[in-house]
């Protein structure tokens, strides 16, 4: 009986084995983190040719809608898994979107603000996911043009029932902007 108790104690106090497994697990976790970081940096380098983001004007024009929510990221248009990380567009953050007559301003406390001029807006829709993030209650996805590159930016407003009003307001702004361009182009 004493020999069996000594064997059980030996298994419980096998500290070198526990320490070895713990160190091995930490190395694997560190390696996975390092690989993820390398992938992020590779994607940023790959997207370095993306033009710089437009600067918000001093006067934003009349405010149409404002809300609070969360910015979920930007992807290339139509490909909800191809996250754009250049220019700070890849990081999720709190957001304070404001739609004005001049465009859409997404203030991101602690991160780069996103300004999308009205002329660059091409569409708005409701969707369930963007940048690998699925939100069952839905997202507001705004499609826009960054000097020849079409992008989708996803926002989750604090009150999901407001998403439909935002889609309608963005679509109306796009139509007004198109009409104004057409009138300016006419002789």
Buried (B, 14 or more C-beta within 10 A) or exposed (E): EEEEEEEEEEEEEEEEEEEEEEEEEEEEEEEEEEEEEEEEEEBBEEBEEBEEBBEBEEEBEEEBBEBEBBBBBBBBBEEBEBBBBBBBBBBBBBBBBBBBBBBBBBBBEEBEBBBBBBBBBBBBBEBEBBBEBEBEEBBBBBBBBBEEBBBBBBBBBEEBEBBEBBBEBBBEBBEEBEEEEEEEEEE
